[in-house]
Amino acid sequence: MADNTAIKTKDNFISGNKIYQKIAYYPGCSLNSTAVDLNVSVRKLFDVIGVTLKEIEDWNCCGTTPAGNVSQEMPNLLSARNLLLAKRMGYDEILAPCVSCYLKLLKASALLNTDAETGQEYELKKRKELSGLIKKTGFKEEEKFNFRVYSIIELLLKNIDLIGHKYQENKNKIKGIEKEIMQNLKPVCYYGCVMLRTDGVTKFDDAENPKSMESILESVDIKSQKFSFKTECCGAILSLTYKNIVLKLSKQIIDAAIEADANSIIVFCQLCQQNLDLRQSQINRYYKTNYSIPVFYITQILGLAMGLSYKDLMMDKLFVEPKISKNP
């Protein structure tokens, strides 16, 4: 008879032969507005594989780019507050799916984690400045912190065996449009230009030729096409000021995907997804092209592999309708 006693550890508990993780979740502003489909797919995917995401209570904006234009301290303080709120809930590990949020929280965590004995003089000075600001917001300063901030790809990599196991349990149950997409998907993986290149971030993959997304997809029997533009820039927030530049850069990425014989693009960044999906019709009008290549979040595709439905994952809300077939 299986032992159903739950053995609690710091960030997970074991019941029988299954491990259930718990991690703090920082959705950030965009995942509750323009990227709600990413938010939904992340939550549903991790729920089905047995990872509990506990949303940080009373979280605030990380500051993203605008706060950094005010001062260097502003995004550090805003992000540090979110980390300390997670700590108050009992969590040292935090998932931040938004790339910008991830980078801001990661940098704040590096400052807070700086050790008084081993830290460099510059790091200790910045930590002291941040600690002073933290006190003013009502938080107590601690001698040591041990925060670990995860990007969505890092946490998926950490759970790749669990994902593969869950897929094997469910693959024969996948039917309809979900099965059609899974069977006929020929994607390229697009990482964007920020995640692995920003100074001071965790280098969990090669900055020029990353392969972590491809490995994750292989665990659910999806083979990705070779792609030379996987870390090129899509234009990012230039869409607000220089839209034509974004259209040009995004067109180059779509052209490269088509040249790679792909019928879809898989991403994890909501800004990349919007520039390639939402603006695809704008690219068609501007360049007189006829592109119709769907752009999925990796969490949506993995959700299908876990047995979740097309609509549950909000794939029906994409601007480019996913018409994946053997003969596109």
N, C-alpha and C positions, 0 to 999 in steps of 0.2 A: 504493500500500500504506500502510495506517495506521501511524503511528509509535506503537509500544507502549512507548516509553521513559517511565518514570515520572519526572516532574519534582517533586521534593520541595520543599514550602514549609513555613512554620511550622506550619500547622494542616491542610493538605490536600496531596494529591499528584494530579498529572494524568497519566492514562494514556490515550494516544490523544486522543480528544475528550471523555473523561469525567473529571469532577472527583470525587475521593473525599476527603471530609472526615474528620478525626479530632478527637474532642473528649473531654475527661474527663467521666465520668458519676458523679454522686452520687445514688444511689437513696434514701438515707435509710432510717430505720427502718420506716416504714409500708409502703413498696413491697416490702419483704421479708416482710410479714406480712398485714395487713388489706387492702392494696391491691396484692396480687401480680398481679392482672389488669392493672392500669395498667402495672406494671413489664414484664410480658411483652409487652404491646402496643407500648410505647415501643421496647423493644429490637428486636422483630421489624420494626416499621415502618421504623426508621432503617437497619436492616440491609438491607432490600430496596431502599431508595433510595440505598444506597451511602455512608451516613454511619456511620463506626465509632465506637462508644461504648466508651471504655476506663474500666472501673470503677476508681475511686480505691482504691488498695491500703491496707488497714488504716484505712478511714474510720471515723469515730465519729459519734454522734448530734450534730445541729446545736444541740441544747439546747432548741429550740422554745419553747413558752410556760413550762414549769416552770423552766428554767434562768434565765429572765429574772426570775422571782420570787425567786431567790436573790441575784442581783446583775446589773447591766447588763454587767459584764465577762465573765461566764460564757458566754453564748451567742456573744459576739464571739470569745473564745478558742477555744471548741469549733469554731466555723465556720472561723476562721482556720487552725486545724490542718488541716482538710480541704483548704483552698486550697493550703497549703504542701506537702501530700502530693501534690496534683496537679502543683504546680510541680516537685517532685522527680522526677516521672515525665515532665516535659518539656511540661506543658500549662499554658497561661494561660487557656484557655476551658473553662468547666464548664457542663454541663447539670444542672439540679436540677428534676425534674418536680413534686415536692411543693411546693405554694405556700409553706408555712411554711418549708421548707428553703431554698427560693429566696430568700425575704426575709432570712433569717438570713445566708446566704452572701453575698448581695448587699451587705448592710450591712457585713459584715466586709471584703469586697473594697474597698468605698469607703474604709474606714479605712486599709487597707494601701496602697491606690493614692494616698493623699494625698501631694501633692508638697510638699517642704520649702520651696520657693520661692513657690508659689502658694496653698498651703493656708491656710485660716482658722486663727486662734489656737486656737479650740475643737477643730477637727479635728486639728491638730498635737498638742495635748495628749492627745487620745484615742488617736492613733496611737502616741505615745510610751509611753503606759500599756500598750497592746496589745503593742508591741514588747518591752517588759520581760517580760511574761508569756510571750511566744513563746520568748524566750531560755531561760527556765526549763524549757521542754518539750524543749529540745535542738535547736531550729531556729536557724539563723543569720539575723540580720537583714540585709536588703538595702536599698540606697539607694532603689531604685525597684521597684515592682511594676506590672504591667499586667494585672490579672485582669479577665476578662469573664464574668460569670455570666448564663446564659440561663434563662428560664422555657421551658416546653415550647412555648408559643404563639409566643414570639419566635424560637425555633429553627425552628419550622415555617414561619413567615413568611419567614425567611432562605432557606429551601429551597423556597419555593412554586413556582417555575418547575420545579425538579427533580421535585417531586411531580406537577405537572400533566403533565410529559413522561412520567413513568413510568406515570401513569394511562392516557394515550393508547396506550401500548404494550400495556397489559393489559386494557383495558375490554371487548374482544370475547371475552376468555377467561373472564370472570366468569360462573359458572353457579349453578344451584340456589338455596339460601336466600340466599346472598351476593348474587346478582343481584336476587332479589326485594326484599331490604332496600334495596339501592342504588337500584333503580328507583322504589320507592314511599315512600321516606323523605321526610317533611315535618317537619323538626325546627325547634326553636328553640334558639338558642345561649345557654347560661347561663354567665356569667363568674364569678358570685359577687361578694362584697363586698370582698375583700381585695387581690387582685392589683394593681389599678391605683390604689388609694386610699391605700395605706400611705405615710406620709411618707418621702421619701428614695429611693423605688424608681424604676426606669427607667420613664418614662412613654412607652411605645411605642404607646399607643392612648388614645382619649378615655375619661376615667374614668366618665362618665355614660352615654355611648352608644358603646361600643366596637364595632368592626366587623371586627376582624382574623380572628376565627373564621369569620365569614361569608365573608370573602375566601378563606380557605384552602379551605373546603368548595366554593366556586364553582369552584376549580381542578380539582375532580373531578366537576363537573356536579351538585352538590347545592345547591339553592336553599333558604335558610332563611326561615322565617316571621318577620314583624316581631314583636318581643317587648318589651313594656314593663317586664318584670321581670328583665331580663338581668343587672343588678348588685345586685339586692336580696339580703338576707342569708337564708340557709337555716336559721340557728340555730347553725351550726358546732359547736363543742365543748360548747355548752349541752346537747347530747344526754346528757351525762354527769351533769348536775345538774338541769336543768329540761327534761325531755323534752317536756312539753306545749307549751312555747314553740317547740321545734323542729318539732313536728307542725303547729302553727298556721302558722308561717312557710313551711314546706315545702309545706303545702297551698295556700297563696296562690300559690306559684310554679307548682304543677301546674295550678291553676285558670286562671292567666294563660296557660299553655301551651295548654290546651284551648280557651280563648277565642280564641287566635291561630290556631286550626284546625291545630295541630300534632299529630303522632302519635308524637312522641318528643322527648327533651331530650338535648342534647349538652353535655358538660362536660369540664373538664380537671383539676378538683380532686377528690381522692379523698374528702374529707370531704363535699363537696357531693353527690357521686355516692352515697355511702352514705346520706345523709339523705333523698335523693329516691327512691332505689331500695330499699334495705334497709328503710326505715321506711314505705314506701308502704302495706304491708299494715297497719301500725299506725295509719296515718292513716285507712285504710278502717274499721278497727274503732272507732276513737275518734269519727269524724265520720259513721259510717254511710254512707260513700261506696263507690264501686265503681271506683276508678281502676285502670287497667292500662296505664300509659304507660311504655315502656322508657326507661332513662337510660344512654346510651352515653358512653364516653370518646371524644374526638375522634380519638385514636390508633387506636381500634378501627375506626371508620368509615373512616378513611384507609387502614388496613390492608386492609380489604375492597376498596377501590379499587385497591390495589396487587396484588391477586390472592391475598391471604392468606385462609385459610379461617376460617369462623365459630368453629370449635373452637380453632384455633391462637391466636386472639385472645381466648380464654376468654369469649366472648359467651354460651356455654351456661351459664355460672356466674352470670349475672345473676339477681337475685331476681324481677324482673318479666320474664317471658319475652318476647322480641322477636317479636311476631306482627304484622309489618308487611305490609299488603296494600293493594290499591287500594280495597277497601271494608271498612275496619276495623269 
